[in-house]
Amino acid sequence: MIAYEMIQNLKEIYEGQACQERYEISKALFQCKISKGSPVGAHVMKMMGYIQTLEKLGFPLKIELATDVILQLLPDSFKPFVLNFNMNEIDKNLPQLLDMLLLKVT
């Protein structure tokens, strides 16, 4: 019985920490604005890191939602890219999306 109580106690302690970490990571992701003049590649890679961290915490985003979040947080200069991406229903994973964005920049 003592081992069971210890496990339950540890579970309660770490679930609270995971909840707080999930909150902080999702907040950072959803508020991730690119600074004017900053490289889009680094910005998207940072967002992909947040998405991967949420997945490790047990809260994976579906690829469609992750893509939408990334596209929504791009600067206005990417509006034509976003429109083309959505109109053509391009089906890409996040690294492929990053490659497409980097090609757009060059």
ROMIGU-387170 format. One record per residue (C-alpha): y, x, z. Coordinates in pm, whole numbers, plus 32768, in hexadecimal, padded with zeros to 4 digits. Layout:
REM residues N
YXZ;...
This chain:
REM residues 106
800080008000;80F0811E804C;80CE81B17EED;8112805C7E53;824E80327F26;82C5818E7EC5;829481427D54;834E7FF97D75;846980A47E2E;848781B57D26;847C80AF7C14;859E7FF27CB0;866C812F7CD5;863C81A67B6F;865D804F7ACC;87BE803B7B54;881281917AC7;877D81387975;88487FF6796F;898880B779B3;893181BF78AF;88E380B077AC;8A32800E77F6;8AF2815577D3;8A4081BB7690;8A69806675ED;8BD8805F7652;8C0D81B775B8;8B5B814B747A;8C168005744A;8D6780A87491;8D2881E073C1;8E6081FD72EA;8E9283207201;8FCF83E97231;90B084087103;9053853F7041;8F06856D70F4;8DD185A9701E;8D07846E6FE2;8BBE852D6FF8;8BF685977160;8C69843871B9;8B3283937127;8A4C849771C4;8AE7844F731A;8AA882DB72E7;894283217279;891583E673BC;898582BA7488;889481DC73C6;877582CF7405;87CA82DF7577;87C081657592;866B816A74EB;85ED826C75E7;8667818A76FF;8594806F7671;86AB7FB675BB;867F8000744A;87727F6B7351;86DE7EDF7214;873B7FB170E6;88137E9A7059;88E47E7F7196;88FF7FF871BC;897680117053;8A727EF77084;8B007F9F71BB;8B2A80EA7106;8BCB80476FD7;8CB77F7570AE;8D3980A67165;8D8F816E702E;8EFE819E6FD6;8FAA80B16EE4;8F8C81B16DCE;8E17815F6DC4;8E4B7FEB6D7E;8DE5800E6C0E;8CAB80CA6C77;8C537FBF6D7A;8C907EA76C80;8BB37F506B7B;8AA77F976C7F;8A9B7E2C6CF2;8ABC7D916B97;89987E5D6B12;88C77E1E6C4B;88737F8D6C5C;87457FC76D3B;8769811E6DDC;870D81B96F28;8821825C6FF5;87F283C26F73;87FF833A6E0F;893C82786E63;89D383B86EEC;897B846F6DA8;8A1F835B6CDB;8B5A836E6DAF;8B6784E76D8D;8B4784C86C13;8C6883CF6C12;8D4284CB6CC9;8CFF85E96BD8;
